[in-house]
Amino acid sequence: MADTHTAAVLHGAQDMRIETRTTTSPKPDEVQIRIRATGICGTDMHYYQAGKNGMFVVRQPLVPGHEAAGEIVAVGNNVQHFQVSIQELYNHPAGFVHKIPDNISFEEGALLEPLSVSLHAVRRSGVGVGQSVLVLGAGAVGLLCASLAQSAGASRVVIADIDQARLGFALGRNGAQRAVATASYMIDPARAKDLKEDFAKQIAREIIQSEGSGAADIVFECTGVESCCNIAINCAAPGRKAVLVGMGSPMQSLQIGAAAAREIDLLAVWGYANTFPTAIRLVQSAQVPLKQLVTQIFDLRDAEKALKTVLSKPADLIKCVISLGKH
């Protein structure tokens, strides 16, 4: 077992340092994982850019990255269901570790975490055959919500975003192997954070009219932006659902009156539960296009460069991954 390992450590807003840390032995119920790939999430970007994510504030050095895949290199005395295989290293409770098949790459394995978020959201929504779906936000989680909604039988999946390139990707263009949506709607970036009540209603009307088939049975709000949460409420058909998937500011003003008057069910999503085995099967059977979402790969020592690249929002960006060897 190595005595030290390398980690990208965040000490505050836009203060990331590459450090050498002491490697400790795994506790009795832990496994030690040599990390091979870690996805960069919106949560990581909030921590890097502002030193906080919603109600969570960086108060001591933090190693970002919760989307990870790697190899088990040591096990604790009580661990029986994992064997040693042939940050760099990380000790983790064995009960929360899932074995991935050989036909899933480490980069895809890292994206099982955002896939799990989307899977939990789709399960919570209860979307079924023949229903119409609107997804607000064409990032990785939004694209995966759209893909899973299609798999669940949704007959119409519209995706809306401020980025035309991502919308093209959702429709099967711009390098995508297949479409995850049937239609798209471009929201003017200059107005995307407009908090006026009539703005949300206006955009909702435009989205509904653009397809000519009425409001959505299920709306997945995957941005966390206050204006988009209100657009979601106004885009859901009476008696239907708006699912809040994105994490935004801890305090927001939502149009509860509009939700109550039309009996919109507001469903909140926090992470996931009991989703990884299903997520692994979906990727193994090629039902979910995880590989096509990885558009940028960086080395661990270039972690801050990777974060700055995500902040710069290049046209081809969908998902950025930190790689530590062995693809």
FENNORUR-V266436 format. One line per field, one symbol per residue. ss: DSSP state (H for helix, E for strand, - for the rest). A space follows every 50 residues. Layout:
ss = ???
This chain:
ss = ---EEEEEEEEE--EEEEEEEE-------EEEEEEEEEE--HHHHHHHHH -EE--EE----E----EEEEEEEEE-------------EEEEEHHH---- -----HHHHH-HHHHHHHHHHHHHH------EEEEE---HHHHHHHHHHH H----EEEEEE--HHHHHHH------------EEEE--HHH-----HHHH HHHHHHHHHHH----EEEEEE----HHHHHHHHHHEEEEEEEEE------ -----HHHHHH---EEEE-------HHHHHHHHH------HHHEEEEEEH HHHHHHHHHHHH------EEEEE----
